[in-house]
């Protein structure tokens, strides 16, 4: 089975010289609420594979909180995990748990640049080597106790996969994606955790903006694994539930595992299992692995997600939405080739974005967001001139009145223009990088209940811009290019420099 192992990673395996080679890890990458537990349970049915849930959080979910294992026993009472603790550390009691928690917190943060950008050779956080050794022993023990060749881990967060590779563990990534509207709908629900052994709790929740931004970030980091040399296969949740035999067949081939006939027959009937599993964290579905599970798509969001939230999520996640073959229209039906080319008249159902900015640097920065607005129906409001015309060739432009600095008559004219343009174009979103011309448009959008996104400019770090300060309280989403800009805009989201 070793033939499927990706190329050797740079780091040396941390195991003792006599130890068997570490198991391969099939790492389910992406973001939560995308069906990773379901995919993990399905992959766990393949011969020579074992599904163990989200091992990244074993220290908290298992050892500290003693949550229920997928087998129904509390973590500390589960035979499988007890045997893993014995094999890895001579018993969990001999592991310095505080140190493990500290290392996990210090090293495996989702945004850790030295881990995410291995080619830049940035200094790793202190403790990275110790944490890698800990993970090496843990996964080695999971391999030994389960006897499996492939450990299916649904941890999803890309930094964990990088750490495993650096620990000398061969990693293959299965990037699982789902329609972001379905993901966002799931994150907004209140879900009771059924796996607690000491009182009940609830799963985390996110609103549409937070969910949309996280969807972009976590999936981008998952995609990046391939660029860092990890073998990667992308699977859509919708395809998995629509045709499980075919999807699982592709993943099994990718992992070089056989898909046995009885499993194929079961998948073709849309059923899975039963197969008891020992999983440390994940969707509550994992507690039902001892029963047969019906593979059915969860499409509740199509009716349940309010229109405004759907527009917000569609707008934020558009670059990936199109790439993964989900449509930006209100039906949200999956299908490739949704992207359109140049400007077109307003398309019924398409997300409409009104880009408002001054000419010059503000316009250049808004142009840099082309991967995002390029797929939408859009209209521009900016200052006319030769430079604008050349930069916005082929785009639809409404000329704004200028100059705007300390110019009350032009502010009034632009206010009237905002009412006229917004009422006739009826955008779903108004987006701006400033300057002065943005404010009347944001004000009118606010009054009419239209969502607004403001991007603070690249070159102002020492103090906030006047327009930024004016638009901040009425923006639905306020984006920053530098961490330092958060001093003035506390609920701002840092997206990094666009230039
Ligand atoms: Zn168990």
Boltz pocket constraint, residues with backbone or C-beta under 6 A from the ligand:
constraints:
  - pocket:
      binder: B
      contacts: [[A, 69], [A, 70], [A, 71], [A, 72], [A, 73], [A, 78], [A, 79], [A, 80], [A, 81], [A, 277], [A, 278], [A, 279]]
      max_distance: 6.0
